[in-house]
């Protein structure tokens, strides 16, 4: 099979991804062997390839937005079933975080495309306990971004503590943001989008945003909550300053550039707060996928053949992807 591996982490221009022809993986007991039908290209994949995240598995196959067909079954899954493979691949189930329902904080958690090979390949494996049931009514290319962009955007929305009918600011408008914004709008929120991309601003307005402006522009009204999707720490002060009293900023990325010094009175006083978002739980994942099954989301995608995975990731690094890039074997 064809697979892409991160052989030399570094800038995309240095060629960190290398394609290989190799045998299909062998599933361990309790794992599924899955034929990859589509795999989303996530900014976390870029952080793995470029070395922003420390190497966990040398030569890993990235990709954690995998839509696949079961070849070898296990658990409740049988050959021919369609499944989703997301970022969270395993937890201990025994620590105090797992026991309280916060398995995303498990110190022994492992992740698809970082600790274990992911979906930039024609086949992959996943523990049956961490495979996800998918909603119907979506093409495979549109399902793929739901499995990380959608799930983590959903968790970020929960962490932002947006009140019913509230005003939400969305900073950055890529794969995750355009899905989270639709969830918020469907639940009655007013959404204001901040992004430097004119194409992304147009997409935001088409999807129902009340306004779309530059990345650091002030909002047309104070915000009850905000989510920072762009991995740009310099936007944190602007987003905090845009919050109304008691507002919350959720930072959705796994990696963020340095945050400038904050002014307590301007950025945090009046009980404004900032929260990070760490992975997802399986409960988050299924709750979002169930929502997507009952509320048809518009998923903006740009498809690439699997053979051009390095091009797709380079385009993502250069902000040339409007919506979500998806690899199709």
Secondary structure as UniProt FT lines:
FT   STRAND          2..6
FT   HELIX           12..14
FT   STRAND          17..21
FT   TURN            29..30
FT   STRAND          31..41
FT   HELIX           43..50
FT   TURN            58..59
FT   STRAND          66..72
FT   TURN            75..76
FT   TURN            79..80
FT   STRAND          82..85
FT   STRAND          88..90
FT   HELIX           96..99
FT   TURN            100..101
FT   HELIX           103..105
FT   TURN            107..108
FT   STRAND          110..112
FT   TURN            113..115
FT   STRAND          123..127
FT   HELIX           128..130
FT   STRAND          131..133
FT   HELIX           140..145
FT   HELIX           146..150
FT   HELIX           151..159
FT   TURN            160..161
FT   TURN            164..165
FT   STRAND          167..171
FT   HELIX           175..186
FT   TURN            187..188
FT   STRAND          190..194
FT   HELIX           198..206
FT   TURN            207..208
FT   STRAND          211..213
FT   TURN            215..216
FT   STRAND          223..228
FT   TURN            233..234
FT   HELIX           235..241
FT   STRAND          243..251
FT   HELIX           264..268
FT   TURN            269..271
FT   STRAND          273..276
FT   HELIX           282..294
FT   STRAND          301..305
FT   HELIX           306..308
FT   HELIX           309..317
FT   TURN            318..319
FT   STRAND          324..328
//
